[in-house]
Amino acid sequence: MKSVRLHVIGAVAGLVGIGALVLAGCASEQEQKGQELYNHYCSHCHGENGKQDVGFNWSSMPDPRPKDLSNGPEMSTWSDQELFNVVSRDMLDVGDDGDEIGDDDFEVPTMPTFKYTLSEDEIWAILGHVRKLHGMELQFNIEERRQQLEEAATTAQAKFDEANQAYEEAEEKANEEAERKMEELGEDADVEVDESLYADEEAAMTEAKEALDVAQAMLKNFSTRPGKGLSIPRPDLTVEPEQAAELAEYGGKLYVDKYGCDGCHSIGGEGGKVGPALDRAGFRLNGTWIYRWLKNPQAMKKDTRMPALGLDDGDAKAVTMYLGTLNASKDTSPTDESMNESAADEPAMDEPATDEPLTDAPEGAES
């Protein structure tokens, strides 16, 4: 019996050991993914080791420049969730007459959001790497989060099924009541279905469907990039002449105060150098192409460093119109040699030069 018991104990220990190796392997894979994503999307501003003035773009950025991610005492004051809320957020207009900024809102537009670019799992992987840069470990339980989202989607599906069944039953009863009245009054009678008899059930079903859509989207976006497979339709960039200047001016405000484009792009030698200078954007770039790039850059070039910033149609149109006004001459615009080597390799907004003012291209003209 003793040998049997030892055999069982050994088998259990073996299983525990295998489980530990699997978990360690998953953790190692998550750590590697976090480092790779950080190097691709973050290191040009925050530096490979998180220190200030190391990333090639840091010194070119407007104030406030990126934090020192290696500073343990300061970074430890941020919870994991607070860091996530910075990296995955909706951009706010911090300028005059802009959005109302709450106490918990992050108000540095040159720090982009990755809410519309990376999956939630990828963002947590980056934050796990960031924690290591200042000697800490991520405490957030990613697997528990996944399970919560799965359970929420299952619960939302069940509630929708129940609400939908109640709606269908109530609608059927209303139809039967209308048919009964028609039989009483004769076939020539004009009897309409009383929609008020199932209005409450319809409202409950609609609400449950909206909750289900949200739950399913959150579960999908946990492991799938939000913009994957999302095609941006051709926009209508038609603007009345008297509105063009006003819209372009507003786009220029958004360029700086909401989307922090100057953190990565320069105009007149001022601004970042992750992406190319935009002094001649009005000549070099096609309006439809710009709009679609702003809405979902990864759909046009998978590995671009430029994130999707969540521009709605109005903002994308305004920024497109603003960029169309940038028509510096070749003599006054920065040369390719003045760009950082990494920026020169970055295709953001880099269509073949045309030396023609920005206009809407004919159908199928853009790449």
N, C-alpha and C positions, 0 to 999 in steps of 0.2 A: 504494500500500500504506500509505503514511503516513497518508493521509486516512481510509482504512478503519480503521486502528489507532486513530486519534484518535476516530473515530465510536464504536468499541467502548468505548474508555475513557470517553467522554462518557456512553454508555448505562449503563455500570456505575456511574459516579458519580451518575447520575440515580437509579438504583435504590437506591444507598446513601443518597442524600438523602431519598428517599421513605420508606425504612425508618426513618431517623432521625426524620422527622416523625411517623411512626406511633408510634414508641416515645415520643417527646416528648408526643404527644397522650394516650397511655395513662397516662404519668406524671402529666400535668396533671389527667386525669380522676380518678386515684387520689388525688392531693393534694386536689382539691376535695371528693371523697367523705369523705376523712379529716377535713377541717375541718368539714364539715357534721355528721358524726356526733359529733365532739368537742363542737361547740357544743350539740348536742341532749342528749347523755348526760353530758358531763363539765364543761362550763363553769360550771354553777351552784355547783359545789364548788371546782374548780380555777381558775376565772377564764378569761375569753376569751384572755388572754395567758399563762396558766399561773402567774401570780403569786399569792401568798397574800393573803387578805383582799380579794379583788376579786370573786369569785363571790358572789352574793347569799346563798348558804347557808353560806359558809365560817365566819363568826363564830358561827353557831348550832350548829355541830357539836361533839360531845364530843371531847376529846383522845384520841389525837393527831390534829390537824387535817391536811388534805392538804398534801403536799410542795409546794415551790416548783418547778414544772416548768420554769421559766426559768433555774434555777441550773445553768449548764453544768458547773462543776467537780464538783458532786455527781451530777448526772444522767449524766455521762460514766462514772461508776463502774458503772453498770448496763448490761449487755449487752442487745441487742435481745431475745434469747430470755428473759432474766430479766424484762424489762418485760412481755413477752407472758405469761409464767407468772403474773404478778400479775393482769393483766386477765382472763385465762382460766384459772380455777382452781376447785376445789371449796372451798366455804366450810368453815372449821374452827371448832369451838367452843373459844374461847380462855379460857373461864371455868374456875373450879375444877371438878375432876372432868370436864373437857371432853376434847377430843381431844389426843393427843400431838402436840406441835409440834416439828417438826424444824428443823435449822439453816437450811435453805433455804426453809422455809415462811413465807408472808406472813401475819402475825397481826394485821391491823387490820380488824375486821369491818365498819367503816363505809365501807371501800373495797369496793364490790360487785364481784362477778364478772360478766362478760358472756359467759361460756362457753356459757350456755344461751339467750342473747338474740341475739347477733350471729354472723354467719358468720366464719370464720377470716380470710378476705380483708378483711372490714370492720374487724376488730380490728387487722390489720396497717396498714390505711389510717389508723386513729386514731393508731397509734404512729408512723407516718411524720410526721403533723402534730405530735405531741408532740416528736419529735426537732427539728423546726424551731423550736419554742418556745425551745430552749436552744442554737440555732445549730449543730445537727448534722444529719446525714443518716442515714436508716435504711440499714443495711448489709445487712440480711437480704434474700435473693433470693426474692421472692414467686413469680415465675414458675417458678423451679427447684423450689420447694416444691410447686407445683401439679403439676409433672411427676413429682416423686417420689411423690405420692399416686396419680396415675394409674397409674404403673408398679407401685406396691404393690398396687393393686386388681387390675390385670391378672395379676400374679404369684399373688395369692391365689386368683383365679378358676381359674387353671390348676392350682394345687395341689389345689383342691377337686374339680375335674373328674377329676383323676387318682385322688384318694382315693375319690371316689364310684364311679368305674368299678371300682376294686379291690374295694370293698365289695359292689357288685352282683354281681360275678363270684364272690366268695367265698360270698355268700348263695345264689346259684344252684347252686353246687357242693354246698352243704349240703343244699339241697332235693332235688337229684338223688340224693345219698347216702341220704336218707330214703326216697325212692321206690324205690331199689334194694333196700333192706332190706325194704320192704313187699312187694315182689314175691317176695322169697325166703321171707318168713314167711307170706304170704297176705294177701288184701285185708282180712280181719277183724283183722289184727294192728294193735295200737296203737303206731304209730311216730311219734315227734315229731322235728321238725328239731332237730339239735344246734346251738344258737346259739353255743356256744363255738368252733365251727369258723370263724366270721367275726367274733368279738368284737373281735379286734385291728383288723380293717379298719373295723368300725363305729366304734370309738373314734377311729381316725385320721380318718375321714370327719367325725365330729362336731367334732373339734378344728379341722379345716380349714374347716368351715362357720362356726365361731365367728370364726376369723381373717378369713374373707371378709366376714362381717357388719361387723366392726370396720373393715376397710379400706374397704369401701363407704360406711360411715357417715362416716368421716373425709373421704373424697373429696366426699361430698355436702355435708357441713357446711363445707367450704372455701368454697363459693360460695352456699350456701343456709342461711338462719337455722334453727337447730335446732328451734325451736318452731313453725315454719310448718306449718300444716295439722294441728297436733296438738290434738285436742279432749280436754278433761279431763272424764272421766265424773263424774256426781254421786257424792259421797262418802257413806259411812255415818258420820255424826257421832254415832251413838248411844254414850253413855258411861254406865256405871253411876255413880249419884250419889256413891258413896264414892271413885270414881276421878277425878271431874270436877275437883275442886280441885287434886289432885296433877298432873293433866295440864295444867291452866291454869298452874300455877306453873312447870312445866317449859317451857311455851310462852313464858312471860315471860322465862325465862333465855335461850332461843334467840333471842328478839326482840332482845336486847342483845348477848349473847356470841358468837353464831354468825352471825346474818344482819344485824346492825348496823342494824336498822330505825330506831333513834333518830338515825341520821345524816341521815335525810330526813323523818321524822315526829316530831312532838312530843306529849308527854303531860304535862299539868300545866305547860305553858309551857316545858318542857325538851326540847331536841332540834331537829332540822332543820326546814326549812320548804319543802322541795321538794314534798312531798306534804302533804295536809291533816292537821290535828291529829286524833288518834285518841281523845280523851278520852271521846267518846260512841259509840265504835265498837259497843259492845254493844247500844245502842238503834238506831243508824242502819243497821247493815249486816246482811245475811242471811248465815248461816253457810255455806251451800253456795256462795254467791257469793264470800265471802272465800276459801274453800278453793281454788276454781278460779282466782281472781285470783292468789293466792300461787303456784300451780303454773305458770301461764302467762299473765301479764298481757297480753302482746301478742296473744293469741288473742281477748281481750275488747275491747281497744282498741289498734290497731296502733301508734300513735305515742306511747304513753305513755312517759314517762321511766323509769318503774320497770322494772328488769330482772328477768328470771326468775332466781332465785338457786339453783335446783337443789334445792329442798326435796323430800325424799322424802315418801311419804304420811303417815308417822308425825309428822314435823316439821310438815307443813302442818296436820295435825289439831290438834297441840298449840298452834301459834301461833293458829289459828282459835279454839280454846277460850279462850286468854288474852285475845284481843281481845274476846271475848264478855263478859268480866268488867268491861270499861271502860264504866261507866255513870254518868259524871259528870252532874250536873244542868246545865241550860242556863245557870244563873246563874254557875257556877264554871268552865265550859269556855270556851276561847278563842272569840272571835267571828270571823266571816269577815273582818271588817275588820282583825283582828290578823294575818291571814295575809299573806305576801308575795304580790304580784300574780301572779307566776309560779306559786306554789303553788296559788292559787285556780283557775288555769286547768288545773291538773293533775288528771285524773280518778281518780287512784289511790284505790281503795277508796271511791269516791264514789257509792254508790247513793242513790236518793231516800230522804229521811228518813222513818222510820215511827214513831219514838218508841215502838217496841215492843221488848222484849228480844230478843236474838239467838236465833233458832230456825231450824230447818230449814224452808225454804219448801215449799209444795205443789209437786208436779211442774209444771214450766213457769212457775213464778211469777217466777223471776229473769230479768232481761234478758240 
